[in-house]
Amino acid sequence: MKALIEKYFEGETSLEEEAKLRDYFNDGPQSGEQVAEELKEYQPMFQHFATERQQVLSDDFDETLFLKMEAASDAKIVQMRTWPRQLLRIAAVGGVLVASMLFLQKSNTTQAQQASVDWSKYEIKDEKVAYEETVKALRLLSSKLNKGSKKATEEVGKMEKVGKYFN
């Protein structure tokens, strides 16, 4: 059972195996089969899943939800003043123009500098060394992407918490 629990938490169980786990944790105590001591901590979780599965929505749930949504839509809508909005648009266009001008100016100077660099002396000739350098670069890239992925997941979680208040 312990191996099946580990497989369950890794998301690799089949529907039949999940049914075995549900039966073990929910029906086990009633059928005389005892839940192992080291697995007792998982029993409340599976019992919670069983009670949640039995809950059903009432027949008028949709109507009640729509009534609440309509009541919320009658709330006062605050309009933003037009002149700050226009100023923001003008500032955005100015920012884009300045950024593009700086980018184009910088790219022209870097092209002149690149023409004077002889890159052939930095080229790796040995295949094994080239392979090792590529692997090292890909590992660095992978670690940076993993950090970004974790950060993005955290930020999405924060946004979901905040989003509850705007719905």
RAVENGI-V618166 format. One record per run of one state. SS is the DSSP state (H for helix, E for strand, C for the rest). FROM is the first residue (numbers start at 1). LEN is the number of residues. If there is no record, write none. Layout:
ss=<SS | SS>
from=<FROM | FROM>
len=<LEN | LEN>
This chain:
ss=<C | H | C | H | C | H | C | H | C | H | C | H | C | H | C>
from=<1 | 2 | 10 | 15 | 28 | 37 | 55 | 61 | 74 | 82 | 116 | 119 | 123 | 127 | 164>
len=<1 | 8 | 5 | 13 | 9 | 18 | 6 | 13 | 8 | 34 | 3 | 4 | 4 | 37 | 4>
